[in-house]
Amino acid sequence: MIKESFFKELRAKIQSNFEEGGSHAFDHTERVYNLSLKLSKNKKVDLDVIKASALLHDIARLKEDNNEIECHAEHGSKMAEEILKEMNFPEEKIKQVIYSIKVHRHSKKIKAETKEAEILQDADRLEALGAITIARMFSTGGKINMPLYKPEIPFGKVHEGYHMDSTIHAFHAKILKLTPETFNTKEAKKIAKERYRFVEEFLDQFLKEWKGEL
Ligand code: FE
């Protein structure tokens, strides 16, 4: 097992690739890292691969947000390979990290073929459910000046690309699609259930307040 000091060094090395604030600042990566370790408990998985994949999975996210690249999963796997090679991370583990990062993206719906990749997918998808997700959604919405809600537009209307009518519409288009049974591991399904219920409750109360019913 690789020493903790390696991952400390890796963290320091990659900081500049992340935005200061917003939904994909480094705190998102830290939560994915912690969730990945939690989901790895009592499982025969390579923790070095789990840790490196979690820390590096969104390394190219800012580039994608700035329209410099097309897919942060694809490009991020290449950046991860370079960084890990430079730090002498074992060759066979690098291959696994590349794979996990390539398939992590939930909008692409790729079936993960390794336990480590399944865990990264689950941890990253759990980050899209729950109280922090609600905060992240409105933070992103605020950044692009998106309305909180547009009651005149029905849910489920499909748009080209990333356009959403309001942040509440984005919950319907993205977050509510992450139903607990779509997670890979038993442990993640359980956490997802709790977090999904919380989001539903929030949306329910939001609409009641909007209509002046509560
Ligand atoms: Fe992520």
Residues whose N, C-alpha, C, O or C-beta is under 5 A from the ligand:
A	BS01	FE	D58 D124
